[in-house]
Amino acid sequence: METQEKPTITIDDKNYIVEDLPDGAKYCIAQIQDLQQQTQAARARVDQLEMANRGFVEALKVEINKMENLPEGELADKVVQ
């Protein structure tokens, strides 16, 4: 039968078995883990926003390009609308 190693945490080059730590330390570990997950989610959201922004910049370029390629009479109609 295999023995499973207990989860540990390393702080200042010293290893601690998580289940042997006081409740306050376990609470801090849980908070740190939650914050790390939130940070990863926030980074993913920033990546999504940056990608969306680049998409809108490209869409803007396409729209401007369309406007610049219109015959002169049609350009005045498009600007007034």
C-alpha positions as CSV (number, residue, x, y, z in Angstrom):
1,M,0.0,0.0,0.0
2,E,1.3,3.4,-1.0
3,T,1.5,6.2,1.6
4,Q,0.4,9.5,0.3
5,E,2.5,12.5,1.2
6,K,0.7,15.2,3.1
7,P,0.3,18.6,1.5
8,T,3.1,20.9,2.5
9,I,3.9,24.5,2.2
10,T,7.4,26.1,2.0
11,I,8.0,29.4,3.7
12,D,11.5,30.9,3.9
13,D,13.1,27.6,2.8
14,K,11.3,25.7,5.5
15,N,8.7,23.0,4.8
16,Y,5.5,22.8,6.9
17,I,2.8,20.1,6.8
18,V,-0.4,22.0,6.2
19,E,-2.6,19.9,8.4
20,D,-0.2,20.4,11.3
21,L,-0.5,24.2,11.1
22,P,-2.7,26.3,13.4
23,D,-6.2,27.2,12.1
24,G,-5.0,30.8,11.5
25,A,-2.3,29.7,9.2
26,K,-4.7,27.4,7.3
27,Y,-7.0,30.3,6.9
28,C,-4.1,32.4,5.5
29,I,-3.2,29.6,3.1
30,A,-6.9,29.4,1.9
31,Q,-6.9,33.2,1.4
32,I,-3.7,33.1,-0.6
33,Q,-5.0,30.3,-2.8
34,D,-8.2,32.2,-3.4
35,L,-6.2,35.4,-4.2
36,Q,-4.1,33.4,-6.7
37,Q,-7.2,32.1,-8.4
38,Q,-8.7,35.6,-8.5
39,T,-5.4,36.9,-10.0
40,Q,-5.4,34.3,-12.7
41,A,-9.1,35.1,-13.5
42,A,-8.3,38.8,-13.6
43,R,-5.3,38.2,-16.0
44,A,-7.6,36.1,-18.2
45,R,-10.1,39.0,-18.2
46,V,-7.5,41.5,-19.1
47,D,-6.3,39.3,-21.9
48,Q,-9.9,39.1,-23.2
49,L,-10.3,42.9,-23.0
50,E,-7.1,43.5,-24.8
51,M,-8.0,41.1,-27.5
52,A,-11.5,42.7,-27.9
53,N,-9.8,46.2,-28.0
54,R,-7.5,45.0,-30.8
55,G,-10.5,43.6,-32.6
56,F,-12.3,47.0,-32.4
57,V,-9.2,48.8,-33.6
58,E,-9.1,46.5,-36.6
59,A,-12.8,47.0,-37.2
60,L,-12.3,50.8,-37.0
61,K,-9.6,50.6,-39.6
62,V,-11.9,48.6,-41.9
63,E,-14.7,51.2,-41.5
64,I,-12.3,54.1,-42.2
65,N,-10.9,52.2,-45.2
66,K,-14.5,51.7,-46.5
67,M,-15.1,55.5,-46.1
68,E,-11.9,56.5,-47.8
69,N,-12.7,54.2,-50.8
70,L,-16.1,55.7,-51.5
71,P,-16.7,57.9,-54.5
72,E,-16.7,61.6,-53.6
73,G,-20.5,62.1,-53.8
74,E,-21.1,59.1,-51.5
75,L,-18.6,60.3,-48.9
76,A,-20.6,63.5,-48.2
77,D,-23.8,61.4,-47.8
78,K,-22.0,59.1,-45.3
79,V,-20.5,61.9,-43.2
80,V,-23.9,63.6,-42.9
81,Q,-25.6,60.5,-41.7
